Amino acid sequence: MQNLKILNNKEIKKITEILKQQFGFKEKLDYVFLMNQRNRLYLINKDLAKLNLETLRIDSIGLYFGEYRRDEVRLSIEGGQMIGKKVTKNIIELNDREAEEWLTGQDIHKKSNVSGFVILKHKEDILGCGRYKEEKILNYVPKERRLRVVSN
């Protein structure tokens, strides 16, 4: 299994505090938090954490929630969808054109009064997380997850 560290309560509290500061997210995430050597955060069910994982041959485990660096959390698409409906700040609503651009991997030029990492929303859908900087939302959608648009 990849080298994953189970985070203790103090480390989890720091991450949840960052989510509160960044996004206004105040809910409790009732999961076990794991972190790999590249600071990627994974969530697993608390019952699964009771198993002795050292004896199992596992390539990966849990839901990729995001990446923790320099007192910030960059959420994965699924991480954004998990908390997106309950965030109260740093949310940017995209129109149809902007949502399509985002899903194809493009950065979005948009004026807003937010800063840092933001949750992107299109109608009722949470599209993920990007970084707002200098009137632009930087796209972190992995290439393999981007939509491919074919022109006729």
C-alpha positions as CSV (number, residue, x, y, z in Angstrom):
1,M,0.0,0.0,0.0
2,Q,1.2,3.5,-0.6
3,N,2.6,5.2,2.4
4,L,-0.4,6.8,4.1
5,K,-0.5,8.5,7.4
6,I,-3.6,8.5,9.5
7,L,-4.1,12.0,10.8
8,N,-4.6,12.6,14.5
9,N,-7.4,14.8,15.9
10,K,-5.1,17.9,16.1
11,E,-4.1,17.6,12.4
12,I,-7.8,17.0,11.4
13,K,-8.8,20.1,13.5
14,K,-6.3,22.2,11.6
15,I,-7.7,21.0,8.2
16,T,-11.3,21.6,9.3
17,E,-10.3,25.1,10.6
18,I,-8.8,25.9,7.2
19,L,-12.0,24.7,5.5
20,K,-13.9,27.0,7.8
21,Q,-11.6,30.0,7.0
22,Q,-11.4,29.4,3.3
23,F,-15.0,28.4,2.5
24,G,-17.1,29.0,5.7
25,F,-17.6,25.3,6.0
26,K,-18.7,24.5,9.6
27,E,-19.9,20.9,9.3
28,K,-18.1,18.0,10.9
29,L,-16.6,15.5,8.4
30,D,-17.1,12.2,10.2
31,Y,-14.3,10.3,8.4
32,V,-10.7,9.1,9.0
33,F,-8.3,11.5,7.2
34,L,-5.2,10.0,5.5
35,M,-2.4,11.9,4.0
36,N,0.3,10.6,1.6
37,Q,3.8,11.8,1.1
38,R,2.7,14.4,-1.5
39,N,0.3,15.9,1.0
40,R,-2.8,14.5,-0.7
41,L,-5.7,14.0,1.6
42,Y,-8.0,10.9,1.4
43,L,-11.1,10.2,3.4
44,I,-12.2,6.7,4.5
45,N,-15.1,5.4,6.6
46,K,-14.2,5.0,10.3
47,D,-15.2,1.3,10.2
48,L,-12.6,0.7,7.5
49,A,-9.9,2.3,9.6
50,K,-10.4,-0.5,12.2
51,L,-9.0,-3.1,9.8
52,N,-5.3,-3.9,9.8
53,L,-4.4,-2.5,6.4
54,E,-0.8,-3.5,6.7
55,T,-1.7,-7.2,6.0
56,L,-3.6,-6.3,2.8
57,R,-2.3,-5.6,-0.7
58,I,-4.0,-2.3,-1.5
59,D,-2.9,0.1,-4.3
60,S,-5.0,2.9,-3.0
61,I,-7.7,3.6,-0.5
62,G,-10.4,6.2,0.2
63,L,-11.8,9.2,-1.6
64,Y,-9.3,11.8,-2.8
65,F,-10.5,14.8,-1.0
66,G,-7.8,17.4,-1.8
67,E,-4.3,18.6,-1.3
68,Y,-2.9,20.3,1.8
69,R,-0.1,22.9,1.3
70,R,1.0,26.0,3.1
71,D,-2.1,26.3,5.3
72,E,-4.5,25.9,2.3
73,V,-6.6,23.0,1.1
74,R,-7.1,22.7,-2.7
75,L,-10.1,20.4,-3.0
76,S,-10.5,17.7,-5.6
77,I,-13.7,17.7,-7.7
78,E,-15.2,15.2,-5.3
79,G,-14.0,17.1,-2.2
80,G,-15.7,20.2,-3.6
81,Q,-18.8,18.3,-4.2
82,M,-18.8,16.8,-0.7
83,I,-18.7,20.2,1.0
84,G,-19.9,22.5,-1.8
85,K,-23.6,22.7,-0.8
86,K,-22.7,23.8,2.7
87,V,-20.0,26.5,2.0
88,T,-20.9,30.1,2.7
89,K,-18.0,32.0,1.1
90,N,-15.5,31.9,-1.8
91,I,-18.1,30.5,-4.2
92,I,-18.2,31.6,-7.8
93,E,-21.3,31.0,-10.0
94,L,-20.4,30.2,-13.6
95,N,-22.7,30.7,-16.6
96,D,-23.1,28.1,-19.3
97,R,-20.2,29.3,-21.4
98,E,-17.8,29.6,-18.4
99,A,-18.8,26.1,-17.1
100,E,-18.0,24.6,-20.5
101,E,-14.7,26.4,-20.6
102,W,-13.9,25.1,-17.1
103,L,-14.8,21.5,-17.9
104,T,-12.5,21.6,-21.0
105,G,-9.6,22.7,-18.8
106,Q,-9.5,26.4,-19.5
107,D,-8.8,29.1,-17.0
108,I,-11.8,31.5,-16.5
109,H,-11.5,35.3,-16.7
110,K,-14.0,36.7,-14.3
111,K,-14.1,39.7,-11.9
112,S,-15.0,38.8,-8.3
113,N,-14.3,39.9,-4.7
114,V,-13.0,36.5,-3.5
115,S,-9.4,35.4,-3.1
116,G,-7.5,32.1,-2.9
117,F,-9.2,28.8,-3.6
118,V,-12.8,29.0,-4.6
119,I,-15.7,26.5,-5.2
120,L,-17.1,26.7,-8.7
121,K,-20.8,26.2,-9.1
122,H,-23.0,26.0,-12.2
123,K,-26.7,26.1,-11.4
124,E,-27.1,23.3,-8.9
125,D,-23.9,21.5,-9.8
126,I,-20.5,21.8,-8.0
127,L,-17.8,21.7,-10.7
128,G,-14.7,21.7,-8.4
129,C,-12.2,24.0,-7.0
130,G,-9.9,26.6,-8.6
131,R,-7.6,29.4,-7.4
132,Y,-8.8,33.0,-8.0
133,K,-5.9,35.2,-8.8
134,E,-5.7,38.5,-10.7
135,E,-9.3,38.3,-12.1
136,K,-8.7,34.8,-13.3
137,I,-9.7,31.4,-11.9
138,L,-6.9,28.9,-12.4
139,N,-8.0,25.5,-13.6
140,Y,-6.8,22.4,-11.8
141,V,-9.0,19.8,-13.5
142,P,-6.7,16.9,-14.5
143,K,-6.2,16.4,-18.2
144,E,-7.8,12.9,-18.1
145,R,-11.0,14.3,-16.5
146,R,-11.5,17.2,-18.9
147,L,-14.2,17.2,-21.5
148,R,-13.1,16.9,-25.1
149,V,-15.0,19.1,-27.4
150,V,-15.0,18.1,-31.0
151,S,-15.7,20.8,-33.6
152,N,-17.4,20.0,-36.9
